[in-house]
Amino acid sequence: MIVVWAALGLWLLLVVLVLAALRAAALADREQERRTRRLDREREPRRARRRLARSSSHTAAVLLALAVSPWVASQADAQTAGAACEGANAAPPVTRPRAAVPTTLCLINGERAGRGLAAVHVDRRLRRAAQRHTTDMVARSYFSHVSLTGATLADRLWRTRYLSRRCAWRVGETLAWGYGAAVTPASRVRAWMRSRPHRLVLLDPDYRDVGIGIAAGRPDHGGDGITYGADFGRRRCP
């Protein structure tokens, strides 16, 4: 009888040891998984910081806002917008969508002026970057501040030489697309203004420069529509 109890006790001890070993292994796996997730979360900010580090020791800031899709302006909104800017309620010509750039600029500056903010003026380097990005989004069917090749807003502005190592800079971007009645400059600017992230970009008091890109088509795998992009910025160079 004593031998049986001793054997049973030994068997229970082995079971406890095995369970303890399995629990330790599970805890180790969980810890490794947590470490992997933490490293994954940390890698992306590091990549972003490396991109921004090219601004040398100067201040750099990027503010982004993805656009609202096809929100349609109310009749009252359209009439208000159209009162000051010619062509605000007209769809951009499909063959010449960039013809709506001056109207879109007028509407943006109207929103800024109504709040006592300085007007923004077209910068050819920002305009080039915005137009290339809107055209690329339509051609390759995506809608993002980051291109399919991984280029960010800052990357695109380095390429056009708007950003410089010797200058402090601040930049922002808003994107929008629409179809049907939601393709006019008035409808897109009003859509931006009704979205807090977009409004923060349009009404940033620090901006002085802007580039507007408008492309015929929409980035959701084709179809009729218009895609808008506006890149804002300000540089302070010694």
ChimeraX commands (.cxc) that place a marker at each C-alpha (Angstrom):
marker #1 position 0.00,0.00,0.00 radius 0.5
marker #1 position 2.85,2.38,0.86 radius 0.5
marker #1 position 4.46,1.64,-2.49 radius 0.5
marker #1 position 1.21,2.50,-4.32 radius 0.5
marker #1 position 0.87,5.85,-2.53 radius 0.5
marker #1 position 4.53,6.63,-3.20 radius 0.5
marker #1 position 4.07,5.87,-6.89 radius 0.5
marker #1 position 0.93,8.02,-7.01 radius 0.5
marker #1 position 2.73,10.88,-5.29 radius 0.5
marker #1 position 5.62,10.65,-7.74 radius 0.5
marker #1 position 3.20,10.65,-10.67 radius 0.5
marker #1 position 1.44,13.77,-9.32 radius 0.5
marker #1 position 4.80,15.48,-8.86 radius 0.5
marker #1 position 5.72,14.74,-12.48 radius 0.5
marker #1 position 2.37,16.11,-13.66 radius 0.5
marker #1 position 2.93,19.33,-11.68 radius 0.5
marker #1 position 6.43,19.72,-13.10 radius 0.5
marker #1 position 5.21,19.16,-16.67 radius 0.5
marker #1 position 2.38,21.68,-16.24 radius 0.5
marker #1 position 4.81,24.20,-14.76 radius 0.5
marker #1 position 7.16,23.74,-17.71 radius 0.5
marker #1 position 4.29,24.18,-20.20 radius 0.5
marker #1 position 3.11,27.33,-18.42 radius 0.5
marker #1 position 6.63,28.76,-18.44 radius 0.5
marker #1 position 6.91,28.06,-22.17 radius 0.5
marker #1 position 3.54,29.71,-22.83 radius 0.5
marker #1 position 4.55,32.78,-20.82 radius 0.5
marker #1 position 7.81,32.98,-22.74 radius 0.5
marker #1 position 5.91,32.78,-26.05 radius 0.5
marker #1 position 3.56,35.56,-24.94 radius 0.5
marker #1 position 6.46,37.75,-23.87 radius 0.5
marker #1 position 8.20,37.18,-27.20 radius 0.5
marker #1 position 4.98,38.06,-29.03 radius 0.5
marker #1 position 4.62,41.25,-26.98 radius 0.5
marker #1 position 8.22,42.20,-27.75 radius 0.5
marker #1 position 7.69,41.57,-31.46 radius 0.5
marker #1 position 4.54,43.72,-31.51 radius 0.5
marker #1 position 6.30,46.47,-29.57 radius 0.5
marker #1 position 9.21,46.43,-32.01 radius 0.5
marker #1 position 6.79,46.57,-34.95 radius 0.5
marker #1 position 5.05,49.60,-33.41 radius 0.5
marker #1 position 8.39,51.29,-32.80 radius 0.5
marker #1 position 9.83,50.67,-36.24 radius 0.5
marker #1 position 7.32,52.80,-38.14 radius 0.5
marker #1 position 7.84,55.94,-36.00 radius 0.5
marker #1 position 11.58,55.43,-36.44 radius 0.5
marker #1 position 11.15,55.32,-40.21 radius 0.5
marker #1 position 9.10,58.50,-40.07 radius 0.5
marker #1 position 11.69,60.17,-37.84 radius 0.5
marker #1 position 14.45,59.19,-40.26 radius 0.5
marker #1 position 12.54,60.81,-43.11 radius 0.5
marker #1 position 12.02,63.97,-41.08 radius 0.5
marker #1 position 15.63,63.95,-39.90 radius 0.5
marker #1 position 16.67,65.16,-43.31 radius 0.5
marker #1 position 15.49,68.59,-42.22 radius 0.5
marker #1 position 18.80,68.75,-40.31 radius 0.5
marker #1 position 18.58,70.61,-37.01 radius 0.5
marker #1 position 15.71,72.81,-38.14 radius 0.5
marker #1 position 12.09,72.52,-37.10 radius 0.5
marker #1 position 9.92,70.23,-39.22 radius 0.5
marker #1 position 6.21,69.57,-39.00 radius 0.5
marker #1 position 3.83,67.61,-41.19 radius 0.5
marker #1 position 0.04,67.79,-40.91 radius 0.5
marker #1 position -2.02,65.42,-43.06 radius 0.5
marker #1 position -5.72,64.91,-43.65 radius 0.5
marker #1 position -7.28,62.33,-45.91 radius 0.5
marker #1 position -10.28,63.64,-47.68 radius 0.5
marker #1 position -13.93,63.15,-47.40 radius 0.5
marker #1 position -15.36,61.20,-50.29 radius 0.5
marker #1 position -18.45,62.24,-52.17 radius 0.5
marker #1 position -20.17,64.71,-49.86 radius 0.5
marker #1 position -22.54,66.98,-51.80 radius 0.5
marker #1 position -22.75,70.65,-50.89 radius 0.5
marker #1 position -26.14,72.00,-49.99 radius 0.5
marker #1 position -27.67,74.65,-52.21 radius 0.5
marker #1 position -27.06,77.31,-49.55 radius 0.5
marker #1 position -23.40,76.32,-49.25 radius 0.5
marker #1 position -23.00,76.40,-53.01 radius 0.5
marker #1 position -24.56,79.84,-53.33 radius 0.5
marker #1 position -22.36,81.21,-50.53 radius 0.5
marker #1 position -19.19,79.83,-52.08 radius 0.5
marker #1 position -20.09,80.91,-55.58 radius 0.5
marker #1 position -20.77,84.50,-54.57 radius 0.5
marker #1 position -17.07,85.39,-54.31 radius 0.5
marker #1 position -15.27,82.94,-56.60 radius 0.5
marker #1 position -16.18,82.58,-60.25 radius 0.5
marker #1 position -16.76,78.98,-61.32 radius 0.5
marker #1 position -17.06,77.68,-57.77 radius 0.5
marker #1 position -20.13,75.63,-58.59 radius 0.5
marker #1 position -19.04,74.42,-62.01 radius 0.5
marker #1 position -17.52,71.00,-62.60 radius 0.5
marker #1 position -13.91,71.22,-63.79 radius 0.5
marker #1 position -13.55,70.37,-67.49 radius 0.5
marker #1 position -12.63,66.71,-67.83 radius 0.5
marker #1 position -10.09,67.58,-70.51 radius 0.5
marker #1 position -8.63,70.46,-68.46 radius 0.5
marker #1 position -9.32,69.80,-64.76 radius 0.5
marker #1 position -6.46,72.11,-63.72 radius 0.5
marker #1 position -8.55,75.03,-64.97 radius 0.5
marker #1 position -10.34,74.83,-61.60 radius 0.5
marker #1 position -7.15,75.52,-59.63 radius 0.5
marker #1 position -7.60,79.33,-59.41 radius 0.5
marker #1 position -11.19,78.89,-58.23 radius 0.5
marker #1 position -10.16,76.37,-55.58 radius 0.5
marker #1 position -7.44,78.75,-54.39 radius 0.5
marker #1 position -9.97,81.59,-54.24 radius 0.5
marker #1 position -12.30,79.48,-52.08 radius 0.5
marker #1 position -9.52,78.44,-49.70 radius 0.5
marker #1 position -8.37,82.03,-49.27 radius 0.5
marker #1 position -11.97,83.10,-48.77 radius 0.5
marker #1 position -12.25,80.71,-45.83 radius 0.5
marker #1 position -8.97,82.02,-44.42 radius 0.5
marker #1 position -9.87,85.68,-44.92 radius 0.5
marker #1 position -13.17,85.15,-43.14 radius 0.5
marker #1 position -11.19,84.19,-40.05 radius 0.5
marker #1 position -8.60,86.94,-40.29 radius 0.5
marker #1 position -5.84,84.69,-41.65 radius 0.5
marker #1 position -3.25,85.59,-44.26 radius 0.5
marker #1 position -3.82,84.36,-47.80 radius 0.5
marker #1 position -1.75,81.51,-49.22 radius 0.5
marker #1 position -0.04,81.95,-52.57 radius 0.5
marker #1 position 0.77,79.38,-55.23 radius 0.5
marker #1 position 4.27,77.95,-55.06 radius 0.5
marker #1 position 5.33,76.14,-58.23 radius 0.5
marker #1 position 7.18,73.41,-56.28 radius 0.5
marker #1 position 4.15,72.64,-54.13 radius 0.5
marker #1 position 1.92,72.79,-57.20 radius 0.5
marker #1 position 4.13,70.29,-59.02 radius 0.5
marker #1 position 4.11,67.90,-56.05 radius 0.5
marker #1 position 0.32,68.12,-55.59 radius 0.5
marker #1 position -0.43,67.60,-59.27 radius 0.5
marker #1 position 1.90,64.63,-59.60 radius 0.5
marker #1 position 0.35,62.97,-56.55 radius 0.5
marker #1 position -3.28,63.44,-57.60 radius 0.5
marker #1 position -2.49,62.19,-61.09 radius 0.5
marker #1 position -0.65,59.19,-59.67 radius 0.5
marker #1 position -3.54,58.28,-57.33 radius 0.5
marker #1 position -6.00,58.25,-60.23 radius 0.5
marker #1 position -3.66,56.38,-62.58 radius 0.5
marker #1 position -2.78,53.68,-60.03 radius 0.5
marker #1 position -6.09,53.44,-58.12 radius 0.5
marker #1 position -5.15,54.31,-54.55 radius 0.5
marker #1 position -6.05,57.10,-52.12 radius 0.5
marker #1 position -3.42,57.91,-49.54 radius 0.5
marker #1 position -0.83,60.46,-48.44 radius 0.5
marker #1 position 1.75,57.72,-49.05 radius 0.5
marker #1 position 2.30,56.60,-52.65 radius 0.5
marker #1 position 2.48,52.97,-53.72 radius 0.5
marker #1 position 6.27,53.32,-53.78 radius 0.5
marker #1 position 6.25,54.47,-50.14 radius 0.5
marker #1 position 6.86,58.17,-50.83 radius 0.5
marker #1 position 5.42,60.46,-48.14 radius 0.5
marker #1 position 4.46,64.12,-48.48 radius 0.5
marker #1 position 7.89,65.11,-47.17 radius 0.5
marker #1 position 9.57,62.80,-49.70 radius 0.5
marker #1 position 7.63,64.38,-52.55 radius 0.5
marker #1 position 8.50,67.90,-51.40 radius 0.5
marker #1 position 12.19,67.03,-51.09 radius 0.5
marker #1 position 12.07,65.93,-54.72 radius 0.5
marker #1 position 10.62,69.24,-55.88 radius 0.5
marker #1 position 13.18,71.05,-53.66 radius 0.5
marker #1 position 10.56,72.87,-51.65 radius 0.5
marker #1 position 12.19,71.40,-48.54 radius 0.5
marker #1 position 15.78,72.30,-47.80 radius 0.5
marker #1 position 18.27,71.27,-45.16 radius 0.5
marker #1 position 19.06,74.89,-44.41 radius 0.5
marker #1 position 15.45,75.88,-43.80 radius 0.5
marker #1 position 12.92,75.22,-41.07 radius 0.5
marker #1 position 9.64,74.11,-42.60 radius 0.5
marker #1 position 6.05,73.22,-41.92 radius 0.5
marker #1 position 3.86,71.43,-44.46 radius 0.5
marker #1 position 0.41,69.90,-44.67 radius 0.5
marker #1 position -1.78,68.13,-47.20 radius 0.5
marker #1 position -5.49,67.56,-47.81 radius 0.5
marker #1 position -6.88,65.15,-50.38 radius 0.5
marker #1 position -10.40,64.74,-51.73 radius 0.5
marker #1 position -12.30,63.05,-54.51 radius 0.5
marker #1 position -15.88,63.11,-55.61 radius 0.5
marker #1 position -18.28,62.24,-58.41 radius 0.5
marker #1 position -21.61,63.47,-59.68 radius 0.5
marker #1 position -22.49,66.81,-58.09 radius 0.5
marker #1 position -19.55,66.48,-55.67 radius 0.5
marker #1 position -16.83,67.43,-58.14 radius 0.5
marker #1 position -17.06,71.23,-58.01 radius 0.5
marker #1 position -14.42,73.30,-56.20 radius 0.5
marker #1 position -17.13,74.61,-53.84 radius 0.5
marker #1 position -18.24,71.11,-52.83 radius 0.5
marker #1 position -14.68,69.92,-52.17 radius 0.5
marker #1 position -13.61,72.95,-50.14 radius 0.5
marker #1 position -16.83,72.81,-48.13 radius 0.5
marker #1 position -16.21,69.11,-47.52 radius 0.5
marker #1 position -12.73,69.94,-46.21 radius 0.5
marker #1 position -14.14,72.67,-43.98 radius 0.5
marker #1 position -16.73,70.31,-42.48 radius 0.5
marker #1 position -14.01,67.87,-41.42 radius 0.5
marker #1 position -11.92,68.94,-38.44 radius 0.5
marker #1 position -8.60,67.39,-39.61 radius 0.5
marker #1 position -8.96,69.04,-43.03 radius 0.5
marker #1 position -10.05,72.34,-41.53 radius 0.5
marker #1 position -6.94,72.42,-39.35 radius 0.5
marker #1 position -4.80,72.20,-42.47 radius 0.5
marker #1 position -6.71,74.80,-44.50 radius 0.5
marker #1 position -6.84,77.27,-41.61 radius 0.5
marker #1 position -3.34,76.81,-40.24 radius 0.5
marker #1 position -2.22,80.43,-39.64 radius 0.5
marker #1 position 1.42,79.55,-40.26 radius 0.5
marker #1 position 1.02,78.60,-43.92 radius 0.5
marker #1 position 1.89,81.04,-46.69 radius 0.5
marker #1 position 2.38,78.75,-49.70 radius 0.5
marker #1 position 0.08,76.30,-51.46 radius 0.5
marker #1 position 0.09,73.98,-54.45 radius 0.5
marker #1 position -3.18,72.57,-55.80 radius 0.5
marker #1 position -3.45,69.52,-58.01 radius 0.5
marker #1 position -6.65,68.43,-59.76 radius 0.5
marker #1 position -6.98,65.29,-61.87 radius 0.5
marker #1 position -9.88,63.89,-63.87 radius 0.5
marker #1 position -10.98,60.52,-62.53 radius 0.5
marker #1 position -11.27,58.97,-59.12 radius 0.5
marker #1 position -8.93,56.68,-57.21 radius 0.5
marker #1 position -11.46,53.95,-56.38 radius 0.5
marker #1 position -10.60,51.75,-59.36 radius 0.5
marker #1 position -11.82,54.05,-62.05 radius 0.5
marker #1 position -15.03,55.83,-62.93 radius 0.5
marker #1 position -16.05,59.39,-63.62 radius 0.5
marker #1 position -15.08,61.94,-61.01 radius 0.5
marker #1 position -12.47,64.45,-59.95 radius 0.5
marker #1 position -9.59,64.10,-57.47 radius 0.5
marker #1 position -8.22,67.10,-55.58 radius 0.5
marker #1 position -5.03,67.59,-53.61 radius 0.5
marker #1 position -3.71,70.68,-51.80 radius 0.5
marker #1 position -0.20,70.90,-50.37 radius 0.5
marker #1 position 0.42,73.74,-47.92 radius 0.5
marker #1 position 3.70,74.96,-46.51 radius 0.5
marker #1 position 5.94,77.62,-45.10 radius 0.5
marker #1 position 9.71,77.79,-45.08 radius 0.5
marker #1 position 11.92,79.89,-42.82 radius 0.5
marker #1 position 15.43,80.13,-44.16 radius 0.5
marker #1 position 18.33,82.00,-42.54 radius 0.5
marker link #1:1,2 radius 0.2
marker link #1:2,3 radius 0.2
marker link #1:3,4 radius 0.2
marker link #1:4,5 radius 0.2
marker link #1:5,6 radius 0.2
marker link #1:6,7 radius 0.2
marker link #1:7,8 radius 0.2
marker link #1:8,9 radius 0.2
marker link #1:9,10 radius 0.2
marker link #1:10,11 radius 0.2
marker link #1:11,12 radius 0.2
marker link #1:12,13 radius 0.2
marker link #1:13,14 radius 0.2
marker link #1:14,15 radius 0.2
marker link #1:15,16 radius 0.2
marker link #1:16,17 radius 0.2
marker link #1:17,18 radius 0.2
marker link #1:18,19 radius 0.2
marker link #1:19,20 radius 0.2
marker link #1:20,21 radius 0.2
marker link #1:21,22 radius 0.2
marker link #1:22,23 radius 0.2
marker link #1:23,24 radius 0.2
marker link #1:24,25 radius 0.2
marker link #1:25,26 radius 0.2
marker link #1:26,27 radius 0.2
marker link #1:27,28 radius 0.2
marker link #1:28,29 radius 0.2
marker link #1:29,30 radius 0.2
marker link #1:30,31 radius 0.2
marker link #1:31,32 radius 0.2
marker link #1:32,33 radius 0.2
marker link #1:33,34 radius 0.2
marker link #1:34,35 radius 0.2
marker link #1:35,36 radius 0.2
marker link #1:36,37 radius 0.2
marker link #1:37,38 radius 0.2
marker link #1:38,39 radius 0.2
marker link #1:39,40 radius 0.2
marker link #1:40,41 radius 0.2
marker link #1:41,42 radius 0.2
marker link #1:42,43 radius 0.2
marker link #1:43,44 radius 0.2
marker link #1:44,45 radius 0.2
marker link #1:45,46 radius 0.2
marker link #1:46,47 radius 0.2
marker link #1:47,48 radius 0.2
marker link #1:48,49 radius 0.2
marker link #1:49,50 radius 0.2
marker link #1:50,51 radius 0.2
marker link #1:51,52 radius 0.2
marker link #1:52,53 radius 0.2
marker link #1:53,54 radius 0.2
marker link #1:54,55 radius 0.2
marker link #1:55,56 radius 0.2
marker link #1:56,57 radius 0.2
marker link #1:57,58 radius 0.2
marker link #1:58,59 radius 0.2
marker link #1:59,60 radius 0.2
marker link #1:60,61 radius 0.2
marker link #1:61,62 radius 0.2
marker link #1:62,63 radius 0.2
marker link #1:63,64 radius 0.2
marker link #1:64,65 radius 0.2
marker link #1:65,66 radius 0.2
marker link #1:66,67 radius 0.2
marker link #1:67,68 radius 0.2
marker link #1:68,69 radius 0.2
marker link #1:69,70 radius 0.2
marker link #1:70,71 radius 0.2
marker link #1:71,72 radius 0.2
marker link #1:72,73 radius 0.2
marker link #1:73,74 radius 0.2
marker link #1:74,75 radius 0.2
marker link #1:75,76 radius 0.2
marker link #1:76,77 radius 0.2
marker link #1:77,78 radius 0.2
marker link #1:78,79 radius 0.2
marker link #1:79,80 radius 0.2
marker link #1:80,81 radius 0.2
marker link #1:81,82 radius 0.2
marker link #1:82,83 radius 0.2
marker link #1:83,84 radius 0.2
marker link #1:84,85 radius 0.2
marker link #1:85,86 radius 0.2
marker link #1:86,87 radius 0.2
marker link #1:87,88 radius 0.2
marker link #1:88,89 radius 0.2
marker link #1:89,90 radius 0.2
marker link #1:90,91 radius 0.2
marker link #1:91,92 radius 0.2
marker link #1:92,93 radius 0.2
marker link #1:93,94 radius 0.2
marker link #1:94,95 radius 0.2
marker link #1:95,96 radius 0.2
marker link #1:96,97 radius 0.2
marker link #1:97,98 radius 0.2
marker link #1:98,99 radius 0.2
marker link #1:99,100 radius 0.2
marker link #1:100,101 radius 0.2
marker link #1:101,102 radius 0.2
marker link #1:102,103 radius 0.2
marker link #1:103,104 radius 0.2
marker link #1:104,105 radius 0.2
marker link #1:105,106 radius 0.2
marker link #1:106,107 radius 0.2
marker link #1:107,108 radius 0.2
marker link #1:108,109 radius 0.2
marker link #1:109,110 radius 0.2
marker link #1:110,111 radius 0.2
marker link #1:111,112 radius 0.2
marker link #1:112,113 radius 0.2
marker link #1:113,114 radius 0.2
marker link #1:114,115 radius 0.2
marker link #1:115,116 radius 0.2
marker link #1:116,117 radius 0.2
marker link #1:117,118 radius 0.2
marker link #1:118,119 radius 0.2
marker link #1:119,120 radius 0.2
marker link #1:120,121 radius 0.2
marker link #1:121,122 radius 0.2
marker link #1:122,123 radius 0.2
marker link #1:123,124 radius 0.2
marker link #1:124,125 radius 0.2
marker link #1:125,126 radius 0.2
marker link #1:126,127 radius 0.2
marker link #1:127,128 radius 0.2
marker link #1:128,129 radius 0.2
marker link #1:129,130 radius 0.2
marker link #1:130,131 radius 0.2
marker link #1:131,132 radius 0.2
marker link #1:132,133 radius 0.2
marker link #1:133,134 radius 0.2
marker link #1:134,135 radius 0.2
marker link #1:135,136 radius 0.2
marker link #1:136,137 radius 0.2
marker link #1:137,138 radius 0.2
marker link #1:138,139 radius 0.2
marker link #1:139,140 radius 0.2
marker link #1:140,141 radius 0.2
marker link #1:141,142 radius 0.2
marker link #1:142,143 radius 0.2
marker link #1:143,144 radius 0.2
marker link #1:144,145 radius 0.2
marker link #1:145,146 radius 0.2
marker link #1:146,147 radius 0.2
marker link #1:147,148 radius 0.2
marker link #1:148,149 radius 0.2
marker link #1:149,150 radius 0.2
marker link #1:150,151 radius 0.2
marker link #1:151,152 radius 0.2
marker link #1:152,153 radius 0.2
marker link #1:153,154 radius 0.2
marker link #1:154,155 radius 0.2
marker link #1:155,156 radius 0.2
marker link #1:156,157 radius 0.2
marker link #1:157,158 radius 0.2
marker link #1:158,159 radius 0.2
marker link #1:159,160 radius 0.2
marker link #1:160,161 radius 0.2
marker link #1:161,162 radius 0.2
marker link #1:162,163 radius 0.2
marker link #1:163,164 radius 0.2
marker link #1:164,165 radius 0.2
marker link #1:165,166 radius 0.2
marker link #1:166,167 radius 0.2
marker link #1:167,168 radius 0.2
marker link #1:168,169 radius 0.2
marker link #1:169,170 radius 0.2
marker link #1:170,171 radius 0.2
marker link #1:171,172 radius 0.2
marker link #1:172,173 radius 0.2
marker link #1:173,174 radius 0.2
marker link #1:174,175 radius 0.2
marker link #1:175,176 radius 0.2
marker link #1:176,177 radius 0.2
marker link #1:177,178 radius 0.2
marker link #1:178,179 radius 0.2
marker link #1:179,180 radius 0.2
marker link #1:180,181 radius 0.2
marker link #1:181,182 radius 0.2
marker link #1:182,183 radius 0.2
marker link #1:183,184 radius 0.2
marker link #1:184,185 radius 0.2
marker link #1:185,186 radius 0.2
marker link #1:186,187 radius 0.2
marker link #1:187,188 radius 0.2
marker link #1:188,189 radius 0.2
marker link #1:189,190 radius 0.2
marker link #1:190,191 radius 0.2
marker link #1:191,192 radius 0.2
marker link #1:192,193 radius 0.2
marker link #1:193,194 radius 0.2
marker link #1:194,195 radius 0.2
marker link #1:195,196 radius 0.2
marker link #1:196,197 radius 0.2
marker link #1:197,198 radius 0.2
marker link #1:198,199 radius 0.2
marker link #1:199,200 radius 0.2
marker link #1:200,201 radius 0.2
marker link #1:201,202 radius 0.2
marker link #1:202,203 radius 0.2
marker link #1:203,204 radius 0.2
marker link #1:204,205 radius 0.2
marker link #1:205,206 radius 0.2
marker link #1:206,207 radius 0.2
marker link #1:207,208 radius 0.2
marker link #1:208,209 radius 0.2
marker link #1:209,210 radius 0.2
marker link #1:210,211 radius 0.2
marker link #1:211,212 radius 0.2
marker link #1:212,213 radius 0.2
marker link #1:213,214 radius 0.2
marker link #1:214,215 radius 0.2
marker link #1:215,216 radius 0.2
marker link #1:216,217 radius 0.2
marker link #1:217,218 radius 0.2
marker link #1:218,219 radius 0.2
marker link #1:219,220 radius 0.2
marker link #1:220,221 radius 0.2
marker link #1:221,222 radius 0.2
marker link #1:222,223 radius 0.2
marker link #1:223,224 radius 0.2
marker link #1:224,225 radius 0.2
marker link #1:225,226 radius 0.2
marker link #1:226,227 radius 0.2
marker link #1:227,228 radius 0.2
marker link #1:228,229 radius 0.2
marker link #1:229,230 radius 0.2
marker link #1:230,231 radius 0.2
marker link #1:231,232 radius 0.2
marker link #1:232,233 radius 0.2
marker link #1:233,234 radius 0.2
marker link #1:234,235 radius 0.2
marker link #1:235,236 radius 0.2
marker link #1:236,237 radius 0.2
marker link #1:237,238 radius 0.2
view
